[in-house]
Amino acid sequence: MEQQQRGRSAGSAVDFQEPTAADFHRRPLSSLEACFARRGDHFWIPGRQLIVAAPETCRAVLSNRDGLYEDDSDFFHTRLGTFGPRASQVAIGRSFRLLLQRHLDAHRPELEQVLWRLRSDTSRWPDAGNWLIFEHLVAALVGSGKEDEERLLRQIVRHGVLAGAVQRRSWWRRLLFRRHVARSLSRAIQGRRRRPAGPPEDLLQGIVQAVSSKVPSDLLGEVLLSTLFASAGSIGFTLGWCFYALGTRATTDAAPAWVVREALRLWPIAWLLGRRPSRSHAVAGEAVDDDDQVVVCTYLLHRHPDHWPEATRFLPHRWATGQPSAAFLPFGWGAHFCAAAGLTLELVEDILQHSLDGHWPVVTQHQLEPQVSAALAPPRFTLSFDRRRAIALSRPVSEGPPGVAHPGLAVACRSADSLLTCQERR
């Protein structure tokens, strides 16, 4: 009763049927949209959760300048809480950016060859996007020639990153797999700790060097898992949303940078960012305490009609003159803003630029609704490319016959529908 009364204190006074906890579980997006339309940009939902979707409130919650919330990082979250200290987080973020930039620069020609093959065949998404990004970045994560470690990460992607896996795998199989992953990553990290000091060759070595040798290996393994989810998962889903949006709408001459940002506006991968209050205070006029959770909903924020004209339409040209609204937080905000946000945008933009040069994506939908879990993944669809619908983009891209490089990407693009998939982050 208290929960319902607190919910009615915000937003519209028009009465309507409150979604139940079961509604939010079965239809989270439509339930949130219904509350948003009736209650405004802050409202309570079952489970003592206060949803906020106003730009100023969202930034205040995520920046946490007054220490009103427990320190929390969606990236550095582990079974023991937030991984730290902050200096280690900064060092790992810096290592990730440097290694990723170096890897992208060195392997750009290989990516162009893989995308040439992608355009030549039909692929099943969003899985194909996850595998494409994984195969392109795996050497940056664990180095080249590490067959056992690559095999382990490939298993994690198959059973922990691809969309929709939890429903297709029993709880005890997930438990056994988690234990297998924890043991295997701990052995790999212990091996890295025995190496002589020197510049890190890959992110796993960078993580090891950024922290004290007293930090348990299994916690470092969880940080690597977050990195894998952020790369193969989040970047792959972002790419999938871009192709989905373009392939289900009329052709456009919008620059790839506009397409990526508009896709992230409509379908932010990190669509819910929860924070636990450290003490009692007020948020948007609502009293919260340490038994509550304040949840920044970027999905609603990015569709806020007060900040986005035609908020539910895919209109990439709205980005032609820069960021048109402050109501855009696809990578979080504050101290825990995504360290590799710029490189993520750059990589997806490059893939779009090369994929769309002389071709246009054709999408056959197999689902109508997004796949909703910790990440907001695209519905399943088949992707092909049509030269007849192609339009000119802003940058010329050379096109030629591919050499032999990263054959796994071609296999992933052609055969994603044959893979056994299961998603569980932890």
N, C-alpha and C positions, 0 to 999 in steps of 0.2 A: 504494500500500500504506500509506504514512504517513497519507494522508487517511482511509482506512478505519479504521486503528487509532485515530486521534484521535477519530473518530466513535463508536467503541465504548466510549470511556472515559466517556461521559456517558449518563445515563438508565438505562432498564431493561436487565437482563442477558439478557432473552429474545432469542434470535437470530431474525432474520427477513430476508427478501430485501431488501437495501438498494436503494432506488430509484436508477437510473442517471441520468447527466446528461440523457439523452434522455427519461427519465420526467419529470424536473422541467420539461423544456421542453414536453412534450406535456400533462402533467397536473400543473401546479404545485401547485394547492391540495390535491388528494387525496394527492400525494406528501408534501407538508409535514405533512398531517394524520396520515399513516401513521407518519412519523418521530416526530412529537410524541407519538402514542399509545404508541410503543415506547421512545423514548429520553428522554422528559421535555421540560422547557422550555428546554433548550439542546442543540444537536447540530450536527455538521458535515455539510455537503452538498458535492457536487463543486464545484470551482472555488475551494477554500480559503475557503469561506464558513461562518462560525459563526452559526447562527440562534439568537436569544434571544427568549424570550417570557414571562419572569418580570417583574412590574411594577417591582421595585426595580432589576433589571439594565437594563431598557429605559430607565428614567429616568436612570440613571447614564450610560449610553452617549450618550443624546441631549443631556443637560445638559453633558457634557464639562467638568466643573468643574476637573479636574486636567490638562487639556490632553493627554489620552491619545490623542486622535484629531485628524486633520487637520480644520481648520475647514471645515465643509460645510453648505450650505443647499440643500435640495431646490428651493426657490423661486428662489434667486439663483444657481443653477448655470448656468455658461456654458461655451463651448468652451475658455476659458482658465482654468477653475477657478471658484472662488466669487467672485462679483461683490462688490466692496467699494470703499472701506472700510466698516466697520460703521456709521459715522455716516450714510453714504449709504443703507444698507439701512434704517435706522431712519427716515430722512426720507421715503423712498419708501413705507414701510409706513404712516407717519402720513398722508401725502397720500392714499394709497389709501383708508384708513378714512374720512377726512373727506369726500372726494369721493363715495365710495359711499354714505355716510349721507345726504348732501345730495341725491343723486340718488334714492335710495329714497323719501325723504320727499316729494320734489317729484312723483314719478311714480306714487305709490301708486294714485290713482284709475284711471290707465290700466291698471295691472296687474289691477285688479279687473275691468275690461271684457274684457281678454284671457282671463281665467280663466272668465268667463261663457261665452265662445265655446268654450273648451276643453271645458267640460262638455256643450256642445250637439252635439259631434261625436265622431268616432273618430280617434284619433291613434296613430302608430307610435313606440314607445319602444325604447331610450333617446334616439334622435335628437331626438324632439320636445322633450324636456326641455332638451337642449343648445341648441337653437334658441330656445326660449322664454326662457331666461336670457340668451343672447347679445343677442337683440333688445331685451330690457328694459334691459340694461346698456351697450350699445354706445356710447351718448352719453356715459356716464361715462368710457369708455376713450379716445375720440378726439374728443369734442365733437359738437355737433349741426351738421348741414349739411356735413360733411366727406365728400362722396360717394366720392371716390377712396379715402380711408382706410377708410371703412366697407366698400367693395367688397373691398379687400384683406383685411380681417379676416374678412369673410364667406367668402372663399376659404380662409383658414387654418382656420376652423372646419370647413369641408367636407372639407378634405384633411389636417387635422392634429389635430382634436379629437374628431370623432365616432368612436365605437367601431368597431374591426374593419377599419381602412382599410389597414394595412400589407399584409395578405394580398391586397388587391384592386388593388394598384398596383405597377408594376415599380420596381426600385431606381433606374433612370436617370430615370424620371419624378419620383420623390421628390427626387433630387438637383437636377434642373432647377428644381423648384418651390422648394426651399430657397434656391437662388441668387436666384430671382425675389423671394422674400419678403425676403431680406437686402438686396437693392438697393432695393426699394420702401420698406422701413422706414427705411433709412439716409437716403433722400431726404426722407421725412416728418420725421425727427428734425432733419436739417439745416435744414429750413424752420422748425421750432419754435425752433431756436437763434437764428434771425434775428429773432424777435419781440421787442418791447420787454418789459422785466421787468414783472411784475405777478402777482397771485394766479392760480394755475393754474386753467384752466377745465375741464381734463380730465386723466386720469392720464398721458397721454403728455407733456403739458406739465409735469406734476409730476415725472416721471422726469427730464426734461431739466434742470429747475431744481435738482434734488437733488444733482447731480454736477458735477464739474469739466468745463469745456468741452473738456478734453484727452482725456476718455474717448471711445474710438471709438464712432461711431454704431451700428455693427453689434452691439456689446455691449449698448447700451441697447435695441436692437431685441429682443435675446434676453430681456431683462427684461420687456418688454411682452408677448412671447409667453408667458412664464410666467404673467403676470397673466391673459391670455386663457384659458390652459388652466385656471387655478385658478377662474376665474369660469364661463365657458360649459361647461368640462369638468367640474370637480369638483362645482360646485353643481348642474349639470344631472344628473350621475349620482346625487348624493345624493337629489334630488327623484325620480328614476326608481326608486331602491331603495325609497323610502317608498311610492309608488303600487304598486309590485310587491308589497311585503310586505302591504299592506292588501288588495289585490285578489285575492291568492291565499290569504287566510285569512278566518276568520269575522269578522263585523263586531265592532267594539270601540268603546267610548266613551272610549278613551284620548285625552288631550290631544295636540294636534299636537306639542308640545315633547317628549313622551315617545316618540312615534312616530319623530321624527327621530333622537333619540339611540339608540334601539334599532336602527334601521336602520343607523346608523353603527357601532354595536357589532358587528353581525353581518357587515356588508360595508363595512369602512373603505376609502374611496377610495384613500388613501395606505397601501397594505397592506404595503409593504416599505420600510424606511428604512435604507440602508446607510451605514456609516462606516468609513473607512480608519484603522487605528492609526498614530499618529505615532512610536511606539516600542514595544518589547516590554513586555507586561504580561499579567496574568491576568484573564479574564472568566468569571465563574461557574465558577472552577476550571480553565478551559482556557487554555493559553498561546497568545497571539496575537502576531504581529509585523507589520511594515509590508508583508509580502507577502499578508497575509490581509485579509478584509473581515468586519466584525461587522455583522450585519443584524438590526435590530429588526423582527419580524414582528407587526404589529398585528392581522393576521387571526387568528393563533393566540393572541395575548395576550387579545383580546376574547372568545375562546371557551375560555379556560382554566377547566377544571371546578373548580379550587380556589378560584376567585374569582367564578364566576358559576353559581349554581344553574340547572339545566336550560339549560346554556350554549348549546346549538344551537337553542333555541326562540325564536321571536319573541314576547317578552312585554313590551310597552311599559309595563305597569303597574309593572314593577320600578323605574321612574324616578319614581314618584309622590311619594316623600319625598326627592328629590334624587339625587345620584350615588351608587349603591349600592356601588361598588367602585373601588379605585385602578387597576384594570387596564383603563383606558380612555384611549387616547391618539390619537384620530382626527385631531388637528391637530398632532401632534408634541409636543415638550417642550423646555424650556430656551430659550436665546436665540433660536432659530429657530422658536419656536412661531408658528403661522399668525396673522398680524396681523389678519386679517379674520374670525377664527373666530366671534366673536359676531354679526357682521352676516350671515354665512352662515347660522347657525342661525335668526336672526330672519327672513330672507327666505324660507327653505324653510318655516318654521312659518306665516308669513303666507299663502303659496301654498296650503298644506294647509288652513288654516282656511277660506279662501274657497272652495276647490274642493270641500270635503266638506260644506259647509253645505247641507243638504237633499238631498245626493246621496251615492252610494257608488261607489268605483271598481270596475270590472269588468275583469279582466285575462284576455286570451287569450294563452297562452304559445306562442312559436314556437321557443324554446330552453329547455333545462333548466339549463344551467350558466352561471355568470357569464362575461363576456368579460374575459379576463385579459391585461393588458399593464402599462404603468407605472401605470395606474389600474385599479381593480377596478370594472368597469362591469356594469350589470344585463344579464341575457339579453334577447334581443329579445322584445317583447310588444306587443300591441294594447291600448289603453286606451279604455274608454268609461265612462259614468256611469249609474247606475240610481237613480231617485228612490224606488223601492219599498223598497230596502234601506237607505235613509238613516236615520241616527240623530242625535240631538241632540248637539252639541258644546258646549264650555264657554262660547264667546263668540258672541253673535249677530252675523251679518254681513248687511248689506243686500244685496238682490238686485234688480236692475232691468235693463231693456234696455240694451245697451251702446251707447255712442257710437262714433264712428269714431276709433280710436287704434291706433297700431302695427299696421297691417294685416299686416305681415310675420309677426307671431306667429301669427295665425290661419292664414295660409298654411303656416307651419312645422308647426303642430299637425295640419293636415289632410293635408299632403303630404310628411311626412318620409320615407315609404317611396320616394318618387321621386327623392330626392337621391342624388347620387354621393358616397359617403363613403370616407374614407381617413384613417387615424390614424398620424401619426408626429410626435412632439413636437419632435424636433430632426433 
